[in-house]
Amino acid sequence: MTSIMRLLAIDTALEACAAAVLDTGGGVLAHETLIMTRGHAEALMPLIARVMERAGASFADLDRIAVTTGPGSFTGLRVGISAARGLGLAADKPVVGLTTLAAFAAPLIADDDTVPVVAAVDARHDHVYLQVFGPGGRTLVAPRLATLREAVLRACASGAPRLTGNAAELLAANWPAEERAPAAVAQANAPDIDWVARLGAAAEASGAPPKPLYLRAPDAQPQDAAQLPRR
């Protein structure tokens, strides 16, 4: 028999600041999502406090904390993961991480796991972060950074998949006319926080604190010429 679990889920990876409290025996107790492209650091802790209050829960009541680890905004990822790790340390609760790509794909797979799902996050400069899921939610293409052309080709290879993520419409707009059209296009700025919570409850606890999933280096790089020589 599966034991009942209560957890706090956090997502600041993309264009939202969100949190939810899930009780696996009673469903989502409270949730809130603020659509934003910046300001996550200032908004997150007050948002978590409101969600916890609405759920009637204290941190001592939690069994674990779940947080999205990317791919996503470098700043946003650090905000969410730092908050989750800090709360987990203070409350002595385990923290689990899960990807934004899996969170985007989860509701589509749960609705019908026979049709492939392509989850894509806009990486800018004609690139996307991509993962392809086959029947039963099995990974066909592991999370990777791909050019838009490569991403479309890999997506087409799975037939007529469902597209999801904040780059779903971008893939659909570049879909080859000779290929079967996508079965569905589910554009979204950020994953559904309720599904982040559900995946967090199902995730295996590794014992190691979650780290950001960086599939490429930051755009801003230190300049060697500006470095002082070491003595």
C-alpha positions in Angstrom: 0.0 0.0 0.0 1.4 3.4 -1.0 1.7 5.8 2.0 0.1 9.2 1.9 2.5 12.0 1.1 2.2 15.8 1.5 4.6 18.0 -0.4 5.4 21.5 -1.5 6.1 22.1 -5.2 8.0 25.1 -6.5 8.6 26.4 -10.0 10.5 29.5 -11.1 12.3 28.1 -14.1 10.5 30.0 -16.9 7.9 32.7 -17.2 6.1 32.0 -13.9 6.5 32.0 -10.2 4.4 29.1 -8.8 3.9 26.9 -5.8 1.5 24.2 -4.7 0.8 21.9 -1.8 -0.2 18.4 -2.7 -1.7 15.7 -0.5 -1.5 12.4 -2.4 -4.6 11.2 -0.5 -6.7 14.3 -1.1 -5.2 16.1 -4.1 -3.9 19.7 -4.5 -4.7 21.6 -1.3 -3.7 25.0 -2.6 -1.7 26.5 -5.5 -0.8 29.9 -7.0 0.9 30.9 -10.2 2.1 34.4 -11.1 3.0 34.9 -14.7 6.3 36.9 -14.8 9.6 37.1 -16.7 11.5 38.7 -13.9 11.1 39.4 -10.2 10.9 35.7 -9.1 13.3 36.3 -6.1 11.1 38.9 -4.6 7.8 37.1 -5.3 8.6 33.5 -4.4 8.7 33.5 -0.6 5.6 35.5 0.0 3.8 33.3 -2.6 4.9 30.1 -0.8 3.7 31.6 2.5 0.2 32.3 1.0 0.0 28.8 -0.5 1.0 27.1 2.8 -1.5 29.2 4.7 -4.3 28.3 2.3 -3.4 24.7 2.5 -3.5 24.8 6.3 -0.1 23.3 6.4 3.2 23.9 8.2 6.6 22.9 7.0 6.7 20.3 9.7 3.7 18.7 7.9 5.5 18.2 4.7 7.2 14.9 3.6 9.3 16.5 0.8 9.8 19.5 -1.4 9.9 19.4 -5.2 11.4 21.9 -7.5 11.9 22.3 -11.2 15.6 22.1 -12.2 15.4 23.3 -15.9 16.0 23.8 -18.6 15.0 27.4 -18.1 16.2 30.8 -17.1 19.6 30.7 -15.3 18.4 33.3 -12.8 15.0 31.7 -12.3 16.4 28.3 -11.7 18.8 29.5 -9.0 15.9 31.3 -7.2 13.7 28.2 -7.1 16.4 25.7 -6.3 18.0 27.8 -3.6 14.6 28.4 -2.0 13.7 24.7 -2.1 17.1 23.6 -0.7 17.0 26.2 2.0 13.5 25.3 3.1 14.4 21.6 3.0 17.5 22.2 5.2 15.6 24.3 7.7 12.6 21.9 8.0 14.8 18.8 7.7 12.8 17.6 4.6 14.2 15.9 1.5 14.2 17.9 -1.7 13.7 16.4 -5.2 14.2 17.9 -8.6 12.4 17.4 -11.9 12.8 18.8 -15.3 10.6 21.4 -16.9 10.4 19.2 -20.0 8.9 16.3 -18.0 6.5 18.6 -16.3 5.3 20.0 -19.6 4.8 16.5 -21.0 3.2 14.9 -18.0 -0.4 16.0 -18.4 -0.4 15.0 -22.1 1.1 11.6 -21.3 -1.4 11.0 -18.5 -4.3 11.9 -20.9 -3.1 9.5 -23.6 0.2 7.6 -23.4 0.0 6.1 -26.9 0.7 9.3 -28.8 4.3 10.7 -28.7 4.9 14.0 -27.0 7.6 16.5 -27.8 8.4 19.0 -25.1 10.3 22.0 -26.2 11.6 25.1 -24.3 12.8 28.2 -26.3 16.6 28.6 -25.9 16.7 31.6 -28.2 18.9 32.2 -31.2 17.1 29.5 -33.2 17.7 26.8 -30.6 15.4 24.9 -28.3 15.8 22.5 -25.4 14.1 19.3 -26.4 12.9 16.0 -25.1 10.8 13.4 -27.0 8.6 10.9 -25.2 7.2 7.8 -26.9 4.5 5.3 -25.9 4.1 4.8 -22.2 6.1 8.0 -21.5 9.4 6.3 -22.5 12.1 8.8 -23.5 13.0 8.6 -27.2 15.3 11.6 -27.3 16.9 12.6 -24.0 16.9 16.3 -22.9 19.3 18.2 -25.2 20.0 21.6 -26.8 19.2 21.5 -30.5 19.0 23.8 -33.4 15.5 24.6 -34.5 16.0 22.5 -37.6 17.3 19.5 -35.7 14.5 19.8 -33.2 11.9 19.7 -35.9 13.5 16.7 -37.7 13.7 14.8 -34.4 10.1 15.7 -33.7 8.9 14.6 -37.1 10.7 11.3 -36.7 8.2 10.3 -34.1 5.3 10.6 -36.5 2.5 13.1 -35.7 3.3 13.9 -32.0 1.7 16.4 -29.6 3.9 19.4 -29.1 4.1 21.2 -25.7 6.2 23.8 -23.9 6.9 27.4 -24.6 8.4 26.6 -27.9 5.5 24.4 -29.1 4.2 27.0 -31.5 7.7 27.7 -32.8 8.1 24.0 -33.8 4.7 24.0 -35.3 5.4 27.1 -37.4 8.6 25.4 -38.8 6.9 22.0 -39.4 7.7 20.7 -43.0 4.7 20.7 -45.2 5.4 17.2 -46.5 5.3 15.7 -43.0 2.2 14.7 -41.0 1.0 17.7 -39.0 1.4 17.6 -35.2 -1.6 15.9 -33.5 -1.8 18.9 -31.1 0.0 22.0 -30.1 -0.1 22.9 -26.4 1.7 26.2 -26.0 2.4 27.2 -22.4 4.6 29.8 -20.7 5.4 27.4 -17.8 4.5 24.0 -16.6 1.3 23.4 -14.6 2.4 23.6 -11.0 -0.1 20.9 -10.1 1.8 18.5 -12.4 5.1 19.6 -10.9 3.7 18.5 -7.5 2.4 15.2 -8.9 5.8 14.4 -10.5 7.5 15.4 -7.3 5.5 12.9 -5.4 6.3 10.1 -7.8 10.0 11.0 -8.1 12.7 8.8 -6.5 14.5 10.6 -3.7 18.2 10.4 -4.6 19.5 11.9 -1.3 21.5 14.5 -3.2 20.3 18.1 -3.4 18.9 19.0 -6.8 21.1 21.0 -9.1 20.2 23.2 -12.2 20.0 21.3 -15.5 22.2 23.5 -17.6 22.2 22.1 -21.2 24.5 24.9 -22.4 26.8 27.5 -20.9 25.5 31.0 -19.9 25.3 33.7 -22.6 27.6 35.9 -20.5 31.1 34.6 -20.2 34.0 36.0 -18.3 36.7 37.6 -20.5 40.1 36.2 -20.1 41.7 39.5 -21.1 40.0 41.1 -18.1 41.4 38.7 -15.6 44.3 39.8 -13.4 47.4 37.5 -13.6 47.9 35.2 -10.7 51.0 35.5 -8.6 
